[in-house]
Amino acid sequence: MIRDEKTKKKNLWTALGLVIFIVILFVFTLYNVGVFERSI
């Protein structure tokens, strides 16, 4: 039971980190393409 809870928490953090990473990557891609007329 304890192992299941730990795995669930780890998976949650992994998914959260992955989503944040994808969002950051997406924003940087938009900046590089020039959608936003601002310099970083």
C-alpha positions in Angstrom: 0.0 0.0 0.0 2.7 2.4 1.0 4.7 1.6 -2.2 1.6 2.3 -4.3 1.2 5.7 -2.7 4.8 6.5 -3.3 4.6 5.5 -6.9 1.5 7.5 -7.4 3.2 10.6 -6.0 6.3 10.1 -8.1 4.2 9.7 -11.2 2.3 12.9 -10.4 5.5 14.9 -10.0 6.9 13.4 -13.2 3.8 14.4 -15.1 3.8 17.9 -13.6 7.5 18.4 -14.5 6.8 17.1 -18.0 3.9 19.5 -18.5 5.9 22.5 -17.2 8.8 21.5 -19.5 6.5 21.3 -22.5 4.9 24.7 -21.7 8.4 26.3 -21.4 9.5 24.7 -24.6 6.3 25.9 -26.4 6.8 29.5 -25.1 10.4 29.6 -26.2 9.4 28.2 -29.7 6.8 31.0 -30.0 9.5 33.5 -29.1 11.9 32.1 -31.6 9.4 32.1 -34.4 8.6 35.7 -33.6 4.9 35.5 -32.7 5.6 38.0 -29.9 7.2 41.2 -30.9 9.3 41.4 -27.8 12.9 40.5 -27.2 13.7 38.1 -24.4 
